[in-house]
Amino acid sequence: MEGDRSPQCGLTTPRSTSVSSDPGVCLRDPSSISSSSGRSGNQLWQRVVVVGGGIGGSLIAKSLQFNADVILIDQKEYFEIPWATMRSMVDPAVADKAIINHTDYLINGKVITASAVDITDTDVITSDGRQVAYDYLVVATGHVASSPKCRKDRLEKFKEANIKMRTSSSVLVIGGGPTGVELASDIASVYPEKKVTLVHNGPRLLGFIGHKAGNKALDWLRSKNVDVLLEQSVDLDSVSEVDGIYITSAGEAIAADCHYVCVKRPLGTSWMRESIVKDSMDKYGQLMVDEHLRVKGRNNIFAIGDIIDVPERKQGVLAQRHAMVVAKNLKLLLKGGNKEIKLSKYRPTVSITMVSLGKKDAVAQLPFTTMTGFLPGLIKSRELFLRKTRKLLGLDHHSVFL
């Protein structure tokens, strides 16, 4: 098992860096910073600042670390593979491979552990008062999340959640999207003796994809004795585990020893509403981007992931594709010297959507059909694409056995 490399919270110190040695100082003149590796002669590197260390931001930072002076700004010291989160609650051993310190893959850059609070024409302002200068900026803040700063603390949270789950005889899952369905199915598979109830306010599960996929997920859950209540909600402000009784909007009482809230989280863009990109945000809080994934009206600011207005499903695999396109474009721009640079275009795609149903099964929404059972489960559920994601971050020398 991979050991924890970050026992203390705070600013992450990379093993190799091309920026100021003072962790509290961000030089405002990027041209004064030269690379310590990867470039010949006296040519100076430009600075790329990435805000958000999720599935897309981490890949951008990793891809550009030997092409530019890269600074990653994230409110936590680690990257968490998002589609493994629910399985990590049921099986904490998964979390050890799904939670990766930024410095494990970003070996030639700098990580600032803070939140971004504003953007100017030249700097990103952080929650601890720093002004981080940039030549190019990538915004990849995804959805709002509250997580511990340290990998060690995050792993401990999963262990605590698992102990609570194991010692409970009944569990309530609130939310019937992919997160809620995967958590309920994992609990039902690993702990078949527990009473599992899933409450969803919509008329069907997995409302973001086709009816057949939602119906197949519903049939699977009920076959595992999961009690699914549709078109009902639970008042989250009144939720309490003290008495173990939860009242739904239909007046139905649910007895549960613990509960998990798996509802959609808000986009991580509210901090930009008064920034220089405020006019490039739509009514949903998404950043409007052009075909090259540049924020509209800005030549040196890109955005990727769930926060952009590209008309496609919001999926981690698509955020990775965004990152690859932007990384390619930035490498071209960083070379400079050619006013006719042809940037790569991102074309929205109809992707395959897979939702795990326990460790062996899954439901897959394909372009022309819907599948469920062992075959899609073989593709996703057993291993959750952990090997593939770690390989993208240059960590393929680690083996993963689930």
C-alpha positions, -999 to 999 in steps of 0.1 A, spaced: 0 0 0 12 35 -8 22 53 24 10 88 34 36 114 24 19 145 39 16 141 77 13 179 82 -12 204 68 -1 236 52 18 248 22 31 219 0 68 220 -8 76 203 -41 106 183 -46 117 205 -75 106 240 -83 114 268 -107 98 295 -86 107 315 -56 121 295 -27 101 316 -3 67 298 0 51 330 11 62 351 -19 48 350 -54 70 371 -77 49 395 -97 73 396 -127 71 362 -144 100 371 -167 123 372 -137 118 335 -131 139 310 -150 136 272 -151 159 249 -133 154 221 -157 140 212 -191 151 242 -211 184 250 -228 202 283 -229 190 314 -210 155 314 -224 130 323 -197 98 304 -189 63 319 -188 40 312 -160 9 290 -161 -14 292 -131 -40 265 -127 -68 271 -102 -84 238 -90 -66 205 -85 -94 181 -96 -96 157 -124 -89 183 -151 -67 208 -132 -43 181 -120 -38 167 -156 -32 202 -169 -5 210 -143 12 176 -148 12 180 -186 28 215 -186 53 212 -157 83 209 -181 70 235 -205 63 264 -182 66 277 -147 35 259 -133 17 269 -101 -13 249 -90 -37 266 -66 -60 242 -47 -77 243 -13 -63 209 -5 -29 192 -9 -42 162 -29 -61 151 -59 -90 127 -53 -103 105 -82 -139 115 -80 -156 83 -93 -139 63 -65 -153 84 -36 -184 63 -29 -165 30 -31 -139 45 -7 -166 50 19 -176 14 17 -140 1 13 -114 25 27 -86 5 10 -97 20 -23 -91 55 -9 -54 48 -5 -50 46 -43 -77 72 -52 -62 100 -31 -29 113 -45 -8 141 -32 -3 168 -58 35 166 -53 34 129 -63 28 139 -99 38 176 -99 75 173 -94 86 204 -113 60 230 -101 46 246 -70 14 239 -51 -3 267 -31 -28 253 -6 -55 280 -6 -87 290 -24 -87 316 -52 -109 346 -44 -104 369 -73 -88 373 -108 -73 404 -122 -56 410 -156 -23 399 -142 -29 380 -109 -49 354 -91 -57 365 -55 -59 338 -29 -77 334 4 -44 339 23 -37 373 6 -12 362 -21 -11 378 -55 0 350 -79 11 365 -113 3 346 -145 10 347 -182 -17 321 -188 -45 310 -165 -66 278 -164 -97 277 -142 -108 242 -133 -127 246 -100 -155 221 -107 -181 219 -79 -180 233 -44 -167 207 -19 -157 207 17 -127 184 22 -97 183 47 -65 199 35 -43 169 41 -44 135 25 -39 119 59 -70 136 72 -91 127 42 -81 90 46 -91 92 82 -125 106 72 -131 76 50 -122 52 78 -145 70 102 -173 69 77 -167 31 71 -168 24 109 -201 42 112 -215 23 82 -204 -10 95 -218 -4 129 -252 7 116 -280 -17 109 -299 8 86 -287 34 62 -304 63 44 -291 76 11 -305 110 0 -302 116 -38 -308 94 -68 -281 107 -92 -250 86 -100 -234 93 -66 -265 82 -46 -271 51 -68 -234 40 -66 -233 44 -28 -266 26 -22 -256 -2 -45 -221 -6 -29 -236 -7 6 -262 -33 -5 -235 -54 -21 -210 -53 7 -234 -53 36 -265 -72 23 -278 -76 59 -283 -38 63 -316 -20 56 -308 5 28 -333 33 18 -327 57 -11 -349 88 -13 -349 108 -46 -369 139 -54 -372 131 -91 -396 108 -109 -368 84 -118 -332 76 -109 -303 89 -130 -323 117 -145 -293 130 -165 -294 100 -188 -320 79 -205 -351 64 -190 -340 28 -196 -308 34 -176 -327 48 -147 -352 19 -148 -325 -7 -149 -308 9 -119 -341 9 -101 -347 -27 -108 -312 -37 -97 -315 -18 -64 -348 -33 -56 -335 -68 -64 -310 -62 -36 -338 -51 -12 -330 -14 -14 -361 6 -6 -363 33 -32 -387 63 -27 -392 85 -57 -406 120 -59 -399 126 -22 -373 146 -4 -359 149 31 -355 184 46 -317 186 50 -320 214 76 -340 191 99 -319 160 94 -307 145 127 -292 112 135 -300 116 172 -335 100 171 -328 80 139 -361 90 123 -363 110 91 -395 124 77 -399 127 39 -419 154 21 -447 128 17 -448 124 55 -432 90 54 -410 81 84 -377 64 77 -357 47 105 -320 49 99 -289 48 120 -270 71 97 -275 90 65 -255 102 35 -264 132 14 -256 127 -23 -273 157 -40 -259 179 -67 -234 205 -54 -232 241 -67 -206 251 -92 -173 264 -79 -176 297 -98 -193 321 -73 -159 336 -64 -155 349 -100 -188 369 -101 -170 402 -94 -138 394 -112 -126 403 -147 -144 373 -162 -178 382 -147 -191 392 -181 -181 358 -195 -204 339 -171 -239 327 -181 -270 327 -159 -261 292 -146 -228 304 -133 -209 286 -161 -180 302 -179 -186 307 -216 -157 294 -237 -148 294 -273 -139 264 -295 -104 264 -281 -117 264 -245 -106 300 -239 -129 321 -218 -147 344 -242 -132 378 -244 -99 366 -229 -69 354 -249 -49 340 -220 -75 325 -197 -88 290 -203 -115 270 -184 -123 233 -183 -145 208 -166 -180 211 -152 -178 249 -150 -179 256 -188 -209 260 -210 -201 233 -235 -233 214 -242 -224 179 -231 -228 158 -200 -206 168 -171 -183 139 -166 -148 134 -154 -136 117 -186 -147 148 -205 -129 171 -181 -98 150 -189 -104 156 -226 -107 193 -220 -74 192 -202 -56 175 -230 -69 201 -256 -59 230 -234 -25 215 -226 -18 211 -263 -29 247 -270 -8 261 -242 23 243 -254 18 260 -288 13 294 -272 42 290 -249 65 284 -278 55 317 -293 71 332 -324 43 323 -347 14 347 -351 -5 321 -371 -6 294 -345 -35 271 -352 -50 261 -319 -68 228 -314 -105 229 -313 -127 210 -287 -157 193 -302 -184 182 -278 -190 144 -279 -217 120 -270 -199 99 -244 -206 66 -228 -220 70 -193 -214 42 -167 -228 40 -132 -215 12 -110 -240 -12 -94 -220 -28 -66 -186 -43 -74 -197 -66 -102 -224 -49 -122 -230 -15 -138 -255 2 -161 -241 18 -192 -258 44 -214 -244 40 -249 -252 61 -280 -277 36 -293 -285 13 -265 -285 7 -227 -267 -22 -211 -267 -35 -175 -251 -63 -157 -217 -81 -157 -202 -68 -189 -203 -30 -182 -195 -39 -146 -163 -57 -158 -153 -24 -175 -159 -1 -146 -172 -14 -113 -144 -37 -103 -115 -13 -108 -132 21 -113 -106 32 -139 -80 38 -111 -51 24 -131 -60 45 -161 -63 77 -141 -31 71 -122 -12 63 -154 -23 97 -169 -6 113 -139 26 94 -144 19 70 -115 16 38 -136 44 21 -117 20 16 -88 -1 -15 -89 -38 -15 -79 -55 -46 -67 -91 -44 -56 
